């Protein structure tokens, strides 16, 4: 596996490229142009600026995360073709600088969703927290005001310029069923996958987080059956999935090692993280260590090792530890610890494999 680390860019992240370079085994950044409004073309000069920054630390820019899909595409509006063409132009420009994977999602209105961005934990750290009952009862506008409008750093999927139109977006989605959302996803894929094939970039959809409907909005990338359906919409090796153990792991019925083995050749990129799931449906981010959460990280890494995974991976949401002031879920310390935990499992499996061959 090839290790990367999500970086939000100079002036938009508390973490430097120098910090990332010092994490053992980390060879690239997972990046995006977060200042470009959703739906607009990414300017080549800004893409080249990130490449130059990464090159100066010998870090690759192979994986882009959060080339977000404009809501008009998800809604299937007549204007979607304009935004799809902008997306295609961005794919072509990213290919020109060597990008190999684009991670995106097809979640209506919200990207990942949490109730508390800094939930205190028993060890004194804080973490992202999802409270199931509160999401069922609370007005989404209240949560947006509580979270998105109080962020020091812009969060992908929580852009203020998009969420300020929340009332109209909810109204627009009233007549969008899961079936219609699937149809709109198929339309998008049929347009962009041939371009991705031509330019050798793999499109990797991120599962819905959490993997169920919230606020009555349809969500469709939630389990093994739906991932299989997505991959069959356009049956191409360039139509893949970003397999996220944390997103899918919020539903205990999702067998992630089983998914890895079934979809191995369609997983160009993976997020590996742990969460603790409670009986009432709540969940909280934990350290990556298997025993700290409900997701068997050891078995997940083992599954990747068994299928000979050579794609890209990154640690995902971490706790906020040691007094670090950082973007919610994206501090340096806990994610660096997560990388070392993942490498520890991987290296052990490699040593065991070598031992079997030598005997």
N, C-alpha and C positions, 0 to 999 in steps of 0.2 A: 504494500500500500504506500501511497505517496502523501505525506503529511502537509497540510496547509493550515493557515491561521487567518481567521476573518479580521480584516482591517478596514476601517471606515474612512481612512484618508487623513492627510495632514490638516490640522485645525478642526477635525471632526472626530478625533479619537484621543484618548489619554495615553494610548500605547504607541510607541515609535517602532519604525522598521528595525532599528538597532535592537530593541527589546525582542522582537520576533526572531531576528537572526540568531539570538543567543539560546533559543529553545532547541535542544538537541533533536535532530532528525526532521526539522521543519524546513521545507525547501521552497515554499511559496506562500503568497498571500491570496486570500479569497476576498475579492474586492468588488466595488461598484462605484458609479458616479452618483452619489446620493444627492447632489445639488441640482441634478437635471430632473425637471418635472416628469412624472410618469406619462409615457406616451410620446415624448419628444425624442428625436434622434440624438444619439450621443455624439458630441463633437469630436472629431479626430484629434484635435490639438489637446483636448483634455485626456483622452485615452492615452496618447503618447506621453503626457506628463506623468501619469501613474506608472507607465512602463519604465520611464527613465528613473523615477524614484526607486522602483523595485530593483532595477538593474544595478543601481549603485550599491546595493547590499547583496547582489547575486541571489535574489529571490525571484521565482517565476510568477507570472500572472496568468497561469493556465486556466484558472477557474474564476468566473464572474458569478456573483450571487446578487440577485435583486435587480435584474433587468425586468422590472415589474410590468404587468399586463394592465393596460388601460381598462377602466371599468366599461367603456363602450364595447370593447371586445367581449368581455364576459357577458354583457347584457345583449349582445347580438344586434346592436344598433346600426343603422346605415352608415354611420361615420367610422365603423370599425375598420374598413379597408384602408383608410388613411393611416390609422394607428398601426395596423399590421405592416404597411409599407415602411413606416418609420422603424418598426422593430426589425424588419429585414435589412434595412440600411445599417442599423446598429450591429446586427450579426456580421455583415460583410466587413465592417470596420474593425470589429473585434478579431475576426479571423486574420486580418492583415497584420496584426501584432502578435499572432501566435496563440490566441485563446483557444482552448480545447473543449471547455464545458461551460454552458450557461444554465444556472439554477434559477428557476422561477416558480411561481405558484399561481393557482387559479381560484383563490379564496375570495368570495364576494366581500367587498368593502374593507374588512379587516384582514390583516396578516395574522401572525400569531397573537393570541389573546390571553391576557392575564388580568387578575383583579388587583393584585398587589405586586409592585415591582421590587419592593425591598422588605419582604416578609422576614421578621426576626426568627432565627433558628436557635435551638437550644445551646449550640456551641458558640453563640455570639456573632455568627455570620448572618448575612441576609441573602434572600434568593427570590426569584420569580415564583409567584403563587397563584394557583387557579382555585377559586372557591365555587363549587358547582351550584349550590343553592343561591348564592348571591347573583350569579350570572342569570339564573332563571327568573329572579325577581327584580333586578335592578334595571333602571332605564339606561340604555346604552349611551345616551348623551351625557349622563352623569359620569359614567366611567371614562368617557373620552375627555371630559373636562378635568377629571381627577388625574388621569395619566398623561395623555398625549400633550395637553397644553402646559404641563409642568416639567417637560423634559428639557434638560440642558442640551442634549444632543438629539438631532433628528433620527427617528427610528424608521427603518424600511417598513412600508405598509401602514405607517402612522403619520404620514406627511400632513402637516396642518392644512396646507392648501387643498388637500383632497378631502379631509375629514370635515372641513368647514361647510361642505355641501352635504352633510350627513342626512338631513331630512329628505332631500331630493333623491339621494341614493337609495334610502330605504323604500321610498315610494316606487322607484324604478324597479326594484327587485320583487315587488309584490306579486308579479305575474311570472316570475322566473322559477320554474320547477327544477328539480334535479335533472330531469330529462332534457329540458331546454339548455341547462348549463352544460350538460354533456355534448349536446349538439354544437354549442358555441365553442367549446374546447376543440371538438373535431374540426370545425371550420378553421380555427387558428392553426392547428397542427398541419392540416392539409396545405396551408399556405406557407408555413415556415420550414417544415421538415425538409422539403426538397432543397431549399437554400442551405440549410444546415449540412445536408449531405454533400452538396457541391463544395462547401468551404471547410469540411471536416471538423465541424463543431457539433458536439452532442448536447441536445436539449434534455434537461433533467428536471422534471417537475417535482416540487416539494410537497409532501403530504400535508393535509389540512391540520392545523394545530389550534385547538384540540381536534381530534378526528370525529367530530359530530357537529350537528347543526347548532348554531348559537343565534339567538334573537330572531329565530324563524328563517334565517338565511340558509340556502342550500349549500351543502359541502359534499364533495364527491370523491376526493382522494383520501380514503379513510381506512382501507383494509386491503387484504391480499386480493380479494375478488375485484375490487375497484381498480387496483393498480394493474392487474391483468387486463381489465377492460380498457384502461388508458393505453397500455402498450399495444393493444390490438387495434386501436382507432387508426393508427398509421403504423403498420408493422415494419419498422425500420430500426436498425441498430442505433440510429441517431435520435430516436424517440425513446428516452429513458426516464429513470426516476432517481431523484436524490433520496436515498433511503435514510430517513431520520428516525433513529431509535427512540428519541424522546417524544416526538409527535405521535408516532404510532403506538408507543409504549403506554400512553395515557389510557388506552383501552386494553385491559389485561388479556382480552381474548386474541389480540394480535400476536401471532407467533413470529417474531422477527427473524430468528435464525432460519426458520422454514422459508420465509420470503427471500432471504439472501440466497439460499440454495436454488430456489425456483427462478429468480430474476437475475442471477449472477451476471449474465452477459448484457444486461440492460441497466446496470448500476454503474454509471461513470463517476459518481460522486456520492459520498456518504457523510452524514452527520452522526456522530456517536456521542450520546450523552445519557445520563441516568436521571430518573425522577422517582419520587416516592408517591405511590398512589394509595389513597385511603378508601375505605369501604364506602364512604358517602359520595365518592366521585371527585373529591378534592385531589389535587396533586401539587407537589412542590419540587423545584429543582434541587438536586443533591450533588455531592461530589460524583466523579465518574466511577468510583469504586463500587463493585457489584453489591457488596453487603450493605451499602448505604441507601440503596433504593430498591425499586421493584423491577427494574430492567436488568436482565442477566448480561451485563457487559462482557463477561468472560466468554459466554457461549456465543455472543454476537461476533466478537473478534475471532473466535475459533472458527465460526462459519465462514467468515471472510478468508481466513487462512486456508481452509479446506478447499474452497473453490478457486484458489490461486488468484485472489483479487489483486489487481495491479492498478486500480483506479485511485482517485483522489479521496481523501478523507480529512475531516477536521473535527476537533472537539467542539461541542456546541455549548449552549448556555452554561455558565459557571456561576458559582456563588460569589458573593462579594466578601472577600476575606482580608484579614490583616489590615483593616482600616482603609482599604483601597477606595478611592473615589473614582467612579467609572460609569460608563454607559450600562444601563440595567442588563444584567446577564452576560456582559462582554468585558469583564475585567481581564487583566493579564494573569494574575497569580493562579486562580483556580483552573483556568483553561490550560495553563502551562503544566500544572500538576496532572491534569487529565491526559495531556499528550504523553507524559512519562508513564502513566499507568497503562495507556494503550500500547505503548512501545514495550513495556515490561511483559505484557501478555504475549504480544507478537514475537518478541525475541525468545521467550521461553518456548513457544510453539516451534520456532525455527530450530532451536537447539535440540528439541525432542525429535524433530524430523531428521536432522543430521545424524543423531544418535542411532535412529532406526536404520538409516542407510549404511552407516559404518559397521553395524552389526550384521 
